[in-house]
Amino acid sequence: MSGRGAPPDWLSRRSPRGWIDASLAELSRARSAFASGDARAGTVATKRAAGMALNAVLILFPDERWGRTYVEHVVAAAADAALPAEVRLAAGVVAGATPPGGPLVALRSRASDERTLEAARTVMAFALRVVMESEEGDEGDEGAPSGSAGP
């Protein structure tokens, strides 16, 4: 991520911690949807959860290449060479998850649903780490630039 420029206004609806909290609530909805057999809602909520967590990163390190939507964030994270390999891989799993419907029938299992949820958790954990490192940098050295922790 580039870390240049100010974050867009739409990101300011929540703080970085607020986006993390929202992503956790969305992940809970995803788990509930998968558990009740609603794979479409589970898949969509999983993508939203990962994307919401990445909003926290975007507040700290704005990057217009990551787009505006949750799905655009996840797709961009999957291709961003500046991110750790495990985060890129996890973002790719989340981005590639397909809800049932359409012309193709996707075979689903609890294991595939759990793999998607686990991938979202990996992306979310990365975002939380970035937020926490940024907070530590802000508290530890008042001379340090905001967001110096970088992804």
N, C-alpha and C positions, 0 to 999 in steps of 0.2 A: 504494500500500500504506500501511496506517496506521502501522505501526511501534510499536503500543501493545501492552503486555503481554509476558509471557515466552513463548518458544516451547513448544509442547507436548512432552511427554517423548519421543514417538516420533521427533521430529526430532533428538534428541540422540544417536541411534545413531552419527552421523557428525558431523564438524566441517563447516563450510561447504566447505572445500577437499576434504574426504572425499566430500561429495555431488557436487562437480564431477568428481572422479576417477571416481566410480561412473557418472556420466552419460556420461563419455567412453568407458568400457568398454561401456556399453549401446549407445552410438551405433555402436561398432565391431561389435557383434553385429547391429545393424540393417543396416549396410552389407553384412555377410556374408550375412545372410538374403536381402536383395534380390538380391545378386549370384548366389545359388544358386537364385533363382526362387521363394523362399518369401515371397511378398508379405504374407501374414498375419503371420508372425513379424517381418518387417521393419517393418510398420506399428506393431505393438504395441511393439516395442523402440524405435522412434523416439519414440512418445508417452512411454514410460517415461524415455528419455534426457532429453527436455525437462523432464519433471516432476521428475526427480531434481535437475537443475540448479536448478530453481525452489525446491527444498527448501533450497538454500544461501541463497537470498534470504529465505525464510521464517524461517530461524534468526535472521537479522540484523534483519528487519522483520516480526515476526509479524502475521498478518492472517487471522482466522478465515473471512473471506469467500472465501479461496482454497481452502477445503475441506481434506480429508485425503488424497485419492488423487492420484496423478500426473496423471491425466486431469482431475480437478477443478482442479488448479493451472493446467494449460494452458488450460482453458476460461476460468477466471477471469482469467488474464493477457490473453487475447484481448479481454476487455471492460473491463480496468482502465485508465481514462483517465489515471491517473498515470504510466503507462509510455510510453516513446517509441512513436510510431506504427509504426515498422518492427518493433518487438518484438510489439506487439499483432497486426499483420498476420501475422507469422510464427507466432505462437501460434495464430491462427485457422486457418492452413494445416495445422499439426500436428493441432489438435483436429478438423478436418474430414476428415482422411485416414481413409478407410474400408478395412478389410481385405476381401479377397475373401470371398464367401460370402453367405448370406442370400438373400432373395427377389430382390434386384436384382443384376445383373451389372455390375461396374464395369470399364470399359476401362482397362487399365493400360499404362504404357510406362516405359521406363527414365527418360525425361525427367520423368514425374510422380513416380516414386520419388525421383529426385535432387532434385526441387523440395521434397518432404517432408523429405528429409535436410537440405537447405540451410536450410529454415525452422527445423528443430530446432537446427542450428548457430547460427543467429541468436539464438534464445532462450538457448542455452547461453552464447554470447559475452556477452550482456547480464548473465547471472547471474555469470559470471566477473568482469566489470568491477565489479559491485556488491561482490563479495567483495574484490577487489583494492583498491578505493577504501576499503572499511571497514578493511582491514589497514593501509593507508597512514595513515588517520586515527588508528588505535590506536597506531601507532609514532611519528607526527609530533608529536602534542600530547597529553600525558597528561591534560590537562584537558578534551579534547574528549569528548563523550558517545559511547559505543560505538554504531556504526552510523550515525554522523552523515553518512555519504556518501549515504545514501538512494537509492532507485531513481528 
